[in-house]
Amino acid sequence: MLSGMPRPQPAPVYPYDVPNRVPDVRKAKAILGFEATTPLDAMLDEVIAWVRGEMEADVLTSEMRAWRSGAPLRG
């Protein structure tokens, strides 16, 4: 650690985070018969556009402020 530098602190855990992720679509296919047809690139384009829109509307940041203050999240 550098002298005089504060020790890094872990980011807060989001209430909807999944601590251990092991992405695997086999269960969805086996149980539900679901098989994705949207290519990853197309899906990422859609998700990134949605996140940007939510951030521009101050939805994500206002929800995080509310969560940090102990207020319930919408939805």
DSSP file (Angstrom, degrees, kcal/mol; ACC not computed):
  #  RESIDUE AA STRUCTURE BP1 BP2  ACC     N-H-->O    O-->H-N    N-H-->O    O-->H-N    TCO  KAPPA ALPHA  PHI   PSI    X-CA   Y-CA   Z-CA
    1    1 A M              0   0    0      0, 0.0     2,-0.2     0, 0.0     6,-0.1   0.000 360.0 360.0 360.0 142.9    0.0    0.0    0.0
    2    2 A L    >   -     0   0    0      4,-0.1     3,-1.7     1,-0.1     2,-0.1  -0.532 360.0-100.8 -76.3 141.4    1.2    3.5   -0.8
    3    3 A S  T 3  S+     0   0    0      1,-0.3    -1,-0.1    -2,-0.2     0, 0.0  -0.382 105.4  11.2 -62.2 132.8    2.0    5.7    2.2
    4    4 A G  T 3  S+     0   0    0      1,-0.3    -1,-0.3    -2,-0.1    -2,-0.0   0.350  97.1 122.5  82.5  -6.3   -0.8    8.1    3.0
    5    5 A M    <   -     0   0    0     -3,-1.7    -1,-0.3     1,-0.1     2,-0.1  -0.718  66.1-115.6 -90.0 137.4   -3.3    6.5    0.6
    6    6 A P        -     0   0    0      0, 0.0    -4,-0.1     0, 0.0    -1,-0.1  -0.379  35.1-102.3 -67.9 150.0   -6.6    5.3    2.1
    7    7 A R        -     0   0    0      1,-0.1     0, 0.0    -6,-0.1     0, 0.0  -0.562  42.6-107.9 -71.6 130.7   -7.2    1.6    2.0
    8    8 A P        -     0   0    0      0, 0.0    -1,-0.1     0, 0.0    -3,-0.0  -0.323  32.8-147.8 -60.8 140.3   -9.6    0.7   -0.9
    9    9 A Q        -     0   0    0     -3,-0.0     2,-0.0     1,-0.0     0, 0.0  -0.870  20.3-106.6-109.7 143.2  -13.1   -0.4    0.3
   10   10 A P        -     0   0    0      0, 0.0     3,-0.1     0, 0.0    -1,-0.0  -0.354  40.1-104.0 -65.6 148.7  -15.3   -2.9   -1.5
   11   11 A A        -     0   0    0      1,-0.1     3,-0.0    -2,-0.0     2,-0.0  -0.373  46.0 -92.9 -67.2 151.0  -18.3   -1.5   -3.3
   12   12 A P        -     0   0    0      0, 0.0     2,-0.4     0, 0.0    -1,-0.1  -0.349  41.0-112.0 -65.3 148.7  -21.6   -2.0   -1.6
   13   13 A V        -     0   0    0     -3,-0.1     0, 0.0     2,-0.0     0, 0.0  -0.687  29.1-125.2 -81.7 129.6  -23.5   -5.2   -2.6
   14   14 A Y    >   -     0   0    0     -2,-0.4     3,-1.7     1,-0.1    -1,-0.0  -0.496  17.6-123.1 -72.4 145.1  -26.7   -4.4   -4.6
   15   15 A P  T 3  S+     0   0    0      0, 0.0    -1,-0.1     0, 0.0    -2,-0.0   0.726 111.7  45.6 -64.0 -19.9  -29.8   -6.0   -3.0
   16   16 A Y  T 3  S+     0   0    0      2,-0.1     2,-0.1     0, 0.0    -2,-0.0   0.317  86.2 120.3-105.9   7.6  -30.6   -7.8   -6.3
   17   17 A D    <   -     0   0    0     -3,-1.7     3,-0.1     1,-0.0    -4,-0.0  -0.419  59.0-138.1 -70.4 146.6  -27.0   -9.1   -6.9
   18   18 A V        -     0   0    0      1,-0.1     3,-0.1    -2,-0.1    -2,-0.1  -0.941  10.6-151.0-102.5 118.6  -26.4  -12.8   -7.1
   19   19 A P  S    S+     0   0    0      0, 0.0     2,-0.5     0, 0.0    -1,-0.1   0.850  82.4  33.4 -64.6 -35.1  -23.2  -13.5   -5.2
   20   20 A N  S    S-     0   0    0     -3,-0.1     2,-0.5     2,-0.0     0, 0.0  -0.962  72.6-171.7-126.5 116.8  -22.2  -16.6   -7.3
   21   21 A R        +     0   0    0     -2,-0.5     0, 0.0    -3,-0.1     0, 0.0  -0.908  15.3 169.9-111.8 131.8  -23.0  -16.7  -11.0
   22   22 A V        -     0   0    0     -2,-0.5     2,-0.1     2,-0.1    -2,-0.0  -0.702  26.3-150.6-134.9  81.5  -22.6  -19.8  -13.1
   23   23 A P        +     0   0    0      0, 0.0     2,-0.3     0, 0.0    -2,-0.0  -0.306  31.6 151.7 -59.7 128.6  -24.3  -19.0  -16.4
   24   24 A D        -     0   0    0     -2,-0.1     3,-0.4     1,-0.0     4,-0.3  -0.863  30.8-166.3-160.1 121.3  -25.6  -22.1  -18.0
   25   25 A V     >  +     0   0    0     -2,-0.3     4,-2.0     1,-0.2     5,-0.2   0.456  69.7  93.4 -91.3  -0.7  -28.6  -22.4  -20.3
   26   26 A R  H  > S+     0   0    0      1,-0.2     4,-2.9     2,-0.2    -1,-0.2   0.881  84.1  51.9 -61.2 -38.4  -28.9  -26.1  -20.2
   27   27 A K  H  >>S+     0   0    0     -3,-0.4     4,-2.9     2,-0.2     5,-0.5   0.911 108.3  50.9 -66.2 -41.7  -31.5  -26.1  -17.4
   28   28 A A  I  >>S+     0   0    0     -4,-0.3     6,-1.7     1,-0.2     4,-1.6   0.891 114.6  44.5 -61.8 -38.4  -33.7  -23.6  -19.2
   29   29 A K  I  X5S+     0   0    0     -4,-2.0     4,-1.0     4,-0.3    -2,-0.2   0.930 116.1  45.8 -71.1 -44.4  -33.7  -25.8  -22.3
   30   30 A A  I  <5S+     0   0    0     -4,-2.9    -2,-0.2    -5,-0.2    -3,-0.2   0.905 126.1  27.6 -67.0 -42.3  -34.2  -29.1  -20.3
   31   31 A I  I  <5S+     0   0    0     -4,-2.9    -3,-0.2    -5,-0.2    -2,-0.2   0.891 136.6  23.2 -89.1 -42.9  -37.0  -27.8  -18.1
   32   32 A L  I  <<S-     0   0    0     -4,-1.6    -3,-0.2    -5,-0.5    -2,-0.1   0.602  92.3-125.0-102.1 -13.8  -38.7  -25.1  -20.1
   33   33 A G     << +     0   0    0     -4,-1.0     2,-0.3    -5,-0.7    -4,-0.3   0.678  59.1 152.8  73.9  16.1  -37.7  -26.0  -23.7
   34   34 A F        +     0   0    0     -6,-1.7     2,-0.4    -7,-0.1    -1,-0.3  -0.633  20.5 174.6 -85.3 134.2  -36.3  -22.5  -24.0
   35   35 A E        -     0   0    0     -2,-0.3    -9,-0.0    -3,-0.1   -10,-0.0  -0.960  31.3-121.9-138.8 121.0  -33.4  -21.9  -26.4
   36   36 A A        +     0   0    0     -2,-0.4   -11,-0.0     1,-0.1    -2,-0.0  -0.292  26.3 179.1 -63.4 141.1  -32.2  -18.3  -27.0
   37   37 A T        +     0   0    0      2,-0.1    -1,-0.1     0, 0.0     0, 0.0   0.471  53.0  95.8-118.5  -9.1  -32.3  -17.1  -30.6
   38   38 A T  S    S-     0   0    0      1,-0.0    -2,-0.0     2,-0.0     5,-0.0  -0.735  78.0-121.9 -86.3 125.9  -31.0  -13.6  -30.2
   39   39 A P     >  -     0   0    0      0, 0.0     4,-2.2     0, 0.0     3,-0.3  -0.319  21.4-116.6 -63.2 149.4  -27.3  -13.3  -30.8
   40   40 A L  H  > S+     0   0    0      1,-0.2     4,-2.9     2,-0.2     5,-0.2   0.891 113.5  55.1 -55.3 -44.7  -25.2  -12.0  -27.9
   41   41 A D  H  > S+     0   0    0      1,-0.2     4,-2.0     2,-0.2    -1,-0.2   0.906 109.5  46.8 -58.1 -42.9  -24.1   -8.8  -29.9
   42   42 A A  H  > S+     0   0    0     -3,-0.3     4,-1.8     2,-0.2    -1,-0.2   0.905 112.9  49.0 -66.4 -41.5  -27.7   -7.9  -30.5
   43   43 A M  H  X S+     0   0    0     -4,-2.2     4,-2.7     2,-0.2     5,-0.2   0.908 109.8  51.2 -66.2 -41.7  -28.7   -8.5  -26.9
   44   44 A L  H  X S+     0   0    0     -4,-2.9     4,-2.9     1,-0.2     5,-0.3   0.905 107.3  54.0 -62.6 -40.5  -25.8   -6.4  -25.6
   45   45 A D  H  X S+     0   0    0     -4,-2.0     4,-1.9    -5,-0.2    -1,-0.2   0.917 112.2  45.0 -57.3 -43.3  -26.8   -3.6  -27.9
   46   46 A E  H  X S+     0   0    0     -4,-1.8     4,-2.0     2,-0.2    -2,-0.2   0.919 115.2  45.7 -68.0 -44.7  -30.3   -3.7  -26.4
   47   47 A V  H  X S+     0   0    0     -4,-2.7     4,-2.7     2,-0.2     5,-0.2   0.914 112.6  50.2 -67.5 -42.8  -29.2   -3.9  -22.8
   48   48 A I  H  X S+     0   0    0     -4,-2.9     4,-2.5     1,-0.2    -1,-0.2   0.913 110.8  49.8 -62.9 -42.2  -26.6   -1.2  -23.1
   49   49 A A  H  X S+     0   0    0     -4,-1.9     4,-2.2    -5,-0.3    -1,-0.2   0.900 111.5  49.5 -62.2 -40.3  -29.2    1.2  -24.7
   50   50 A W  H  X S+     0   0    0     -4,-2.0     4,-2.5     2,-0.2    -2,-0.2   0.933 111.1  48.2 -64.7 -46.2  -31.6    0.4  -21.9
   51   51 A V  H  X S+     0   0    0     -4,-2.7     4,-2.5     1,-0.2    -2,-0.2   0.920 111.4  50.6 -61.7 -43.9  -29.0    1.0  -19.1
   52   52 A R  H  X S+     0   0    0     -4,-2.5     4,-2.6     1,-0.2    -1,-0.2   0.919 110.9  49.2 -60.2 -43.2  -28.0    4.3  -20.8
   53   53 A G  H  X S+     0   0    0     -4,-2.2     4,-1.9     2,-0.2    -2,-0.2   0.905 111.1  49.1 -62.1 -42.6  -31.7    5.4  -21.0
   54   54 A E  H  <>S+     0   0    0     -4,-2.5     5,-2.6     2,-0.2     6,-0.6   0.887 112.7  48.0 -64.4 -39.0  -32.3    4.5  -17.3
   55   55 A M  H ><5S+     0   0    0     -4,-2.5     3,-1.3     3,-0.2    -2,-0.2   0.906 110.2  51.0 -69.2 -40.8  -29.2    6.5  -16.3
   56   56 A E  H 3<5S+     0   0    0     -4,-2.6    -1,-0.2     1,-0.3    -2,-0.2   0.852 110.6  49.5 -64.0 -33.6  -30.1    9.5  -18.4
   57   57 A A  T 3<5S-     0   0    0     -4,-1.9    -1,-0.3    -5,-0.2    -2,-0.2   0.437 113.4-123.6 -82.9   0.4  -33.6    9.4  -16.7
   58   58 A D  T <>5S+     0   0    0     -3,-1.3     4,-1.4    -4,-0.1    -3,-0.2   0.722  74.8 126.6  63.7  24.3  -31.8    9.2  -13.3
   59   59 A V  H  ><S+     0   0    0     -5,-2.6     4,-2.3    -6,-0.2     5,-0.2   0.954  71.5  41.6 -75.2 -51.6  -33.7    6.0  -12.5
   60   60 A L  H  > S+     0   0    0     -6,-0.6     4,-2.0     1,-0.2     5,-0.2   0.926 118.5  45.3 -65.4 -43.7  -30.7    3.8  -11.7
   61   61 A T  H  > S+     0   0    0     -7,-0.2     4,-2.2     1,-0.2    -1,-0.2   0.900 113.6  49.1 -69.3 -37.9  -28.8    6.5   -9.7
   62   62 A S  H  X S+     0   0    0     -4,-1.4     4,-2.3     1,-0.2    -1,-0.2   0.881 110.7  51.3 -68.6 -35.3  -31.9    7.6   -7.8
   63   63 A E  H  X S+     0   0    0     -4,-2.3     4,-2.7     2,-0.2    -1,-0.2   0.898 109.7  49.8 -65.7 -38.4  -32.7    4.0   -6.9
   64   64 A M  H  X S+     0   0    0     -4,-2.0     4,-2.6     2,-0.2    -2,-0.2   0.902 109.9  50.4 -67.4 -39.0  -29.2    3.5   -5.7
   65   65 A R  H  X S+     0   0    0     -4,-2.2     4,-1.5     2,-0.2     6,-0.2   0.924 112.6  47.7 -61.8 -42.3  -29.4    6.6   -3.5
   66   66 A A  H  X>S+     0   0    0     -4,-2.3     5,-2.1     2,-0.2     4,-0.6   0.920 111.8  49.6 -64.0 -43.7  -32.7    5.3   -2.1
   67   67 A W  H ><5S+     0   0    0     -4,-2.7     3,-1.2     1,-0.2    -2,-0.2   0.920 109.6  50.8 -62.0 -44.1  -31.2    1.9   -1.4
   68   68 A R  H 3<5S+     0   0    0     -4,-2.6    -1,-0.2     1,-0.3    -2,-0.2   0.808 109.4  51.5 -65.1 -28.3  -28.2    3.4    0.3
   69   69 A S  H 3<5S-     0   0    0     -4,-1.5    -1,-0.3    -5,-0.2    -2,-0.2   0.556 120.8-108.6 -85.3  -6.5  -30.5    5.5    2.5
   70   70 A G  T <<5S+     0   0    0     -3,-1.2    -3,-0.2    -4,-0.6    -2,-0.1   0.430  72.2 139.6  96.0  -0.8  -32.6    2.4    3.5
   71   71 A A      < -     0   0    0     -5,-2.1    -1,-0.3    -6,-0.2    -2,-0.1  -0.455  60.3 -99.5 -74.0 150.2  -35.7    3.3    1.5
   72   72 A P        -     0   0    0      0, 0.0     2,-0.2     0, 0.0    -1,-0.1  -0.394  36.9-116.3 -68.6 147.0  -37.4    0.5   -0.4
   73   73 A L        -     0   0    0      1,-0.1     2,-0.1    -2,-0.1   -10,-0.0  -0.508  29.7-113.4 -79.5 151.4  -36.7    0.1   -4.1
   74   74 A R              0   0    0      1,-0.2    -1,-0.1    -2,-0.2   -11,-0.0  -0.357 360.0 360.0 -76.4 163.2  -39.5    0.5   -6.6
   75   75 A G              0   0    0     -2,-0.1    -1,-0.2     0, 0.0    -2,-0.0   0.449 360.0 360.0 101.6 360.0  -40.8   -2.2   -8.7
